[in-house]
Amino acid sequence: MIYRFRAILDTQEDVFRDIEIEASSTMEDLHNAITQAFGFAGQEMASFYVSNELWEQGEEIALFDMSEGGDTVRTMSETILEDTVWEDQPRLLYVYDFLSMWTFMVELAEITEAEPGMPYPNLMYSHGEIPEQAPEKEFIAEKIDGEEGFEDEDEYGIDADDYEDLDFDENWN
């Protein structure tokens, strides 16, 4: 079986690549196909995140397991595509280079049969030019139920950005 994915760069302009890959491939194979399709060297850290129809970030599938202790993370090299993505679970978020935060929405568009003699992965279609720098992200905090707002002062009237009014010696050590 062949999975046909569309990887869309999270940017104002339309920038996407359509990629075919065998369903039995690893997530690392998909990572390599995406980096090559967008012209990245592929030497930066990256992770996939299982996502839902609202493109919310779910379980992480990391390039390498950097966790410490008992918390282990699924790794791309040990995770098979068809065990992670299928018709009822077609979406992934993909983040490449955690310093630049290149973010992609990756969606399974179609499942088809392999064409004899076709090498996979296969870049089917390329649209748009990737910008020189990753698009900036606007991170917005979600309001917690019952919370009044997001003022600069806390509930005691202390402004965390105004150090002059704080009663402590900043050079205490």
C-alpha positions in Angstrom: 0.0 0.0 0.0 1.1 3.5 -0.8 0.3 6.5 1.4 -0.1 9.9 -0.4 0.6 12.8 2.0 0.4 16.5 1.6 2.9 18.4 3.7 1.8 22.0 4.1 4.2 24.6 5.5 2.5 26.7 8.2 2.9 30.1 6.4 0.9 32.8 4.8 1.7 31.7 1.3 0.7 28.4 -0.1 3.8 26.1 0.2 3.2 22.4 0.1 4.6 19.1 -1.2 2.7 15.9 -2.2 4.7 12.8 -1.3 4.1 9.1 -1.9 5.6 6.6 0.5 5.1 3.0 1.3 2.7 2.4 4.3 5.3 0.0 5.8 8.0 2.7 5.9 9.1 4.2 9.2 8.2 7.7 10.4 12.0 8.4 9.9 11.5 7.6 6.2 8.7 10.2 6.1 10.9 12.7 7.9 13.6 12.2 5.4 11.2 12.5 2.5 9.8 15.8 3.8 13.2 17.3 4.5 14.4 16.4 1.0 11.2 17.7 -0.6 11.5 21.1 1.1 15.3 21.3 0.5 16.5 21.0 4.1 19.8 19.3 5.0 18.0 17.0 7.4 20.5 17.5 10.2 18.3 19.2 12.8 16.1 17.7 15.5 12.5 17.0 14.5 9.3 15.5 15.8 6.0 14.4 14.5 2.9 14.8 16.7 -0.3 12.8 16.2 -3.0 15.4 15.5 -6.8 15.6 15.3 -9.2 17.5 13.0 -8.4 20.8 14.8 -4.6 20.3 14.3 -4.0 20.0 18.0 -0.7 18.6 19.1 -1.0 15.0 20.5 1.5 12.2 21.2 5.1 13.0 20.1 7.1 10.8 17.8 10.7 12.1 18.1 13.7 11.7 15.9 15.7 10.6 18.9 14.6 9.7 22.5 16.0 12.5 24.6 13.9 11.7 27.6 15.4 10.9 30.9 14.3 8.3 33.4 11.2 6.2 33.0 9.5 8.5 30.5 10.2 7.2 27.0 9.1 8.7 23.8 8.3 6.9 20.6 11.0 7.3 18.0 10.7 7.7 14.3 13.0 4.8 13.5 10.9 2.4 15.5 7.5 3.6 14.4 5.8 2.4 11.3 3.5 4.7 9.3 0.6 2.4 9.0 0.6 1.9 12.8 0.3 5.7 13.3 -1.7 7.1 10.4 -4.8 5.6 8.7 -8.1 6.8 7.2 -9.6 7.6 10.6 -6.4 9.2 11.9 -5.0 11.0 8.9 -3.2 14.1 10.5 0.3 14.8 11.8 2.1 17.9 12.9 5.7 17.9 11.9 8.3 20.3 13.5 11.7 20.6 12.0 14.6 22.4 13.7 13.4 23.4 17.1 15.3 26.7 17.0 13.6 27.9 13.8 10.4 25.9 14.4 9.6 25.0 10.8 6.0 23.7 11.3 4.1 21.5 8.8 0.6 20.1 8.7 0.9 16.6 7.2 -2.3 14.9 6.1 -2.9 11.5 4.5 -4.7 12.3 1.3 -5.1 8.9 -0.2 -4.2 5.2 0.1 -3.4 3.5 -3.2 -1.6 0.6 -4.7 2.1 0.7 -5.6 2.9 1.3 -9.3 5.4 -1.3 -10.6 8.9 0.1 -11.0 8.1 3.3 -9.2 10.7 4.1 -6.5 9.3 5.3 -3.1 9.3 7.7 -1.5 8.3 9.8 -4.5 7.8 13.6 -4.6 4.6 13.8 -6.7 4.0 17.6 -6.7 5.7 20.7 -5.4 4.0 24.1 -5.0 5.4 27.3 -3.6 8.8 28.5 -2.5 10.0 27.9 1.0 11.0 31.3 2.7 14.5 31.9 3.7 13.5 31.9 7.4 10.8 30.0 9.2 7.6 32.0 9.6 7.3 33.5 13.1 4.7 32.0 15.3 2.4 33.9 17.5 1.9 32.1 20.8 -1.3 33.0 22.5 -2.0 31.8 26.1 -5.3 30.2 26.6 -7.5 31.8 29.3 -8.2 29.4 32.2 -11.8 29.1 33.3 -12.5 31.6 36.1 -9.4 33.6 35.3 -10.1 37.4 35.0 -7.5 38.2 32.4 -3.8 38.5 31.5 -2.7 41.7 33.2 1.0 42.6 33.8 0.3 42.8 37.5 -0.4 39.7 39.6 -3.2 39.4 42.2 -1.0 41.3 44.8 -0.4 44.3 42.5 3.2 43.4 41.7 4.4 44.2 38.2 6.9 41.5 37.2 8.5 43.9 34.7 9.1 46.6 37.2 12.2 45.6 39.3 12.6 49.0 40.9 9.6 48.5 43.3 10.6 45.0 44.4 12.1 44.8 47.9 15.1 42.5 47.5 18.8 42.6 46.8 19.3 41.3 43.3 23.0 40.8 44.0 22.4 38.7 47.1 24.8 35.9 46.1 
